[in-house]
Amino acid sequence: DIRKIRGEYMRVGERTNWLKTVSLSALALGLVVGCSGSSGGSSTSPGGSGGSSGGTSFSLSGTVSKGIILNGYVTVTDAENDATVLVSGQRSSATDGSYSVSIPASANFQGDAVKVTVTGGPGAELICDAPSGCDTGVAFGDPFAIDDMVSLTAIIGAPGDNEAATVHVTAITSLAAALVEE
């Protein structure tokens, strides 16, 4: 089916694919830029020479939600190299899914962006957010155990030395992170 759309002849499917691509790109850019905020006292740019070991020291906090994830495992890596783990083993809150981590200068991070990943595992639970229920018989609002196959991510520009950023990790930031990593 060919139609004239905004002065151009396009197949309906081509317009739909183009629209999806533009929409996802805009969403990803908006989320990566808009899902973080920072505050702090230094004007050192990300990746600058922070502490005496040459790395940048900063903190990240936020909430983890695809339904609130309680006791999730929080890992922070260099967004350009997942093998560079800056913090691992931290847990999200058992009551509200919030988390807070500090990246010490001794981690020697000098990159431009960080990736926050939260996974399930022993003791981790997800609060069911589906009105019709979740999993096998879990009612809306009730917690259920999640394994390490449940993973959410967010990528943000690294805060400056001695600064803090708020990073909410959600299903939407996971989509944006996947698009950025392609």
C-alpha positions as CSV (number, residue, x, y, z in Angstrom):
1,D,0.0,0.0,0.0
2,I,1.6,3.3,-1.2
3,R,0.3,6.6,0.2
4,K,1.3,10.2,-0.1
5,I,2.5,11.2,3.3
6,R,3.6,14.8,3.9
7,G,4.3,15.3,0.2
8,E,6.2,12.1,-0.3
9,Y,5.1,8.8,-1.6
10,M,6.0,6.0,0.9
11,R,4.9,2.5,1.6
12,V,2.9,2.4,4.8
13,G,5.4,-0.1,6.3
14,E,8.4,2.1,5.5
15,R,6.9,5.1,7.2
16,T,6.1,3.0,10.3
17,N,9.7,1.6,10.5
18,W,11.1,5.1,10.0
19,L,8.8,6.5,12.7
20,K,9.7,3.7,15.1
21,T,13.4,4.3,14.5
22,V,13.1,8.1,15.1
23,S,10.8,7.6,18.1
24,L,13.2,5.1,19.8
25,S,16.2,7.3,19.1
26,A,14.5,10.3,20.6
27,L,13.4,8.2,23.6
28,A,16.9,6.9,24.2
29,L,18.5,10.3,23.9
30,G,15.9,11.8,26.2
31,L,16.2,9.1,28.8
32,V,20.0,9.0,28.9
33,V,20.1,12.7,29.3
34,G,16.9,13.2,31.3
35,C,17.1,10.3,33.8
36,S,20.1,11.7,35.7
37,G,20.7,14.7,37.7
38,S,23.8,15.8,39.6
39,S,24.8,18.0,42.4
40,G,28.0,18.6,44.0
41,G,30.8,21.0,44.5
42,S,33.5,20.5,41.9
43,S,33.7,21.7,38.4
44,T,36.0,18.9,37.4
45,S,34.7,17.4,34.2
46,P,33.9,13.7,34.0
47,G,36.9,11.6,33.5
48,G,39.1,14.3,35.0
49,S,41.9,13.7,37.4
50,G,40.1,13.4,40.7
51,G,41.8,12.0,43.7
52,S,45.5,11.3,44.4
53,S,45.3,7.9,42.5
54,G,44.2,9.7,39.3
55,G,40.6,8.5,39.4
56,T,37.3,10.3,39.9
57,S,35.4,10.0,43.1
58,F,31.5,10.3,43.0
59,S,28.3,8.8,44.3
60,L,25.2,7.5,42.6
61,S,21.7,7.0,44.1
62,G,18.2,6.3,42.9
63,T,15.5,3.7,42.8
64,V,15.2,0.4,40.9
65,S,11.8,-0.2,39.4
66,K,10.0,-2.6,37.1
67,G,7.8,-3.1,40.0
68,I,10.0,-2.1,42.9
69,I,13.1,-4.4,43.2
70,L,13.9,-5.1,46.8
71,N,17.4,-6.4,47.8
72,G,18.6,-6.3,44.2
73,Y,22.4,-6.6,43.4
74,V,23.8,-3.3,42.3
75,T,26.9,-3.2,40.1
76,V,28.5,-0.1,38.5
77,T,30.8,-0.4,35.6
78,D,32.6,1.8,33.0
79,A,29.9,2.1,30.3
80,E,32.6,1.7,27.6
81,N,34.0,-1.4,29.2
82,D,31.8,-3.7,31.3
83,A,34.9,-5.5,32.5
84,T,35.9,-2.4,34.5
85,V,33.8,-2.9,37.6
86,L,33.7,0.1,39.9
87,V,31.4,-1.1,42.6
88,S,29.8,-4.6,43.0
89,G,27.9,-6.4,45.7
90,Q,25.8,-3.5,47.0
91,R,22.1,-4.2,47.5
92,S,19.0,-2.1,46.9
93,S,16.8,-1.4,49.9
94,A,14.6,-4.1,51.3
95,T,11.8,-1.6,51.8
96,D,11.6,0.8,48.9
97,G,14.1,-0.3,46.2
98,S,16.4,2.7,46.6
99,Y,20.2,2.3,46.4
100,S,23.2,4.4,47.1
101,V,26.8,3.7,46.1
102,S,30.1,5.6,46.2
103,I,32.8,5.2,43.7
104,P,36.2,5.9,45.4
105,A,39.1,7.6,43.6
106,S,41.0,4.3,44.2
107,A,38.7,2.7,41.6
108,N,40.8,4.8,39.2
109,F,37.8,5.6,37.0
110,Q,38.6,8.1,34.2
111,G,35.8,7.3,31.7
112,D,33.0,9.5,30.4
113,A,30.0,7.3,31.3
114,V,28.9,4.7,33.8
115,K,26.5,1.8,33.6
116,V,24.4,0.9,36.7
117,T,23.1,-2.7,36.6
118,V,20.7,-4.2,39.1
119,T,20.0,-7.9,39.0
120,G,18.0,-10.4,41.0
121,G,19.5,-13.2,42.9
122,P,19.3,-14.9,46.4
123,G,17.0,-12.8,48.6
124,A,16.0,-10.4,45.8
125,E,12.3,-9.7,45.3
126,L,10.1,-7.9,42.8
127,I,6.8,-6.2,43.9
128,C,4.2,-7.3,41.3
129,D,3.1,-4.2,39.3
130,A,0.7,-5.9,36.9
131,P,-3.0,-5.4,37.8
132,S,-3.8,-8.9,36.6
133,G,-1.0,-10.4,38.8
134,C,2.5,-11.8,38.1
135,D,4.2,-15.1,37.7
136,T,2.2,-18.0,39.1
137,G,-0.5,-16.7,41.4
138,V,1.3,-13.6,42.7
139,A,-1.2,-10.8,43.3
140,F,-0.7,-7.1,42.4
141,G,1.4,-5.5,45.1
142,D,2.8,-8.7,46.5
143,P,6.6,-9.6,46.4
144,F,8.0,-12.6,44.6
145,A,11.5,-14.0,44.3
146,I,13.6,-13.1,41.2
147,D,16.8,-14.7,40.0
148,D,19.8,-13.2,38.2
149,M,18.0,-13.4,34.9
150,V,16.1,-10.3,35.9
151,S,18.4,-7.4,35.1
152,L,17.8,-3.6,34.7
153,T,20.4,-1.1,33.5
154,A,20.9,2.7,33.1
155,I,23.8,4.5,31.4
156,I,24.6,8.1,32.3
157,G,27.5,10.6,31.9
158,A,29.9,10.2,34.7
159,P,29.5,12.9,37.4
160,G,32.5,15.2,38.1
161,D,34.9,14.6,40.9
162,N,33.2,14.6,44.3
163,E,29.8,15.1,42.8
164,A,26.6,13.0,43.1
165,A,24.0,11.9,40.5
166,T,20.5,10.5,40.8
167,V,20.1,7.5,38.5
168,H,16.7,5.7,38.5
169,V,17.1,2.2,36.9
170,T,13.9,1.2,35.1
171,A,12.7,-0.9,32.2
172,I,12.8,2.3,30.1
173,T,16.4,3.1,31.0
174,S,17.2,-0.5,30.2
175,L,15.8,0.0,26.7
176,A,17.7,3.2,26.3
177,A,20.9,1.5,27.5
178,A,20.4,-1.3,25.0
179,L,20.1,1.2,22.2
180,V,23.2,3.1,23.3
181,E,25.2,-0.1,23.4
182,E,24.3,-1.2,19.9
